[in-house]
Amino acid sequence: MAGQSISIKEAQQKVDEWINTHGVRYFNELTNMAMLTEEVGEVARIISRTYGEQSFKKNEKDNKLSDELADVLFVIICLANQTGIDLTKALKKNMEKKTKRDSKRHKENKKLKTGK
């Protein structure tokens, strides 16, 4: 997979193959939700230290945002797979909803134009 594109559908298949080959089974949904929360917290830690006012601790220097975002995506895919959600269809539907709802809203938002 390194260096090549992968569709959302392929990602869902690859995660399922990985779980069935290297894992015993999917963790239950509640465990995966807790894991997702943990992974999002790791993303927040890197963002706050890279772009915010906090500094990295000595043992945190090697943490990579790309790796943590991939961890978040992996758990999201696990949750989708185990609950029968086709993420390609779900994302398309969500984008249509956002486009219909927000097609003018952001362009007319004075706060976005002024940055305040």
MOWO-V414493 format. One record per pair of residues at least 6 apart in sequence whose C-alpha atoms are under 7 Angstrom apart, sorted by sequence separation. I is the first residue (numbers start at 1). J is the second residue. If there is no record, write none. Layout:
((I	J) (I	J))
This chain:
((19	25) (48	54) (49	55) (80	86) (19	26) (49	56) (80	87) (46	65) (43	65) (43	68) (42	68) (43	69) (39	68) (39	71) (40	72) (39	72) (36	72) (36	75) (32	75) (32	79) (29	79) (12	77) (12	81) (8	87) (9	88) (8	88))
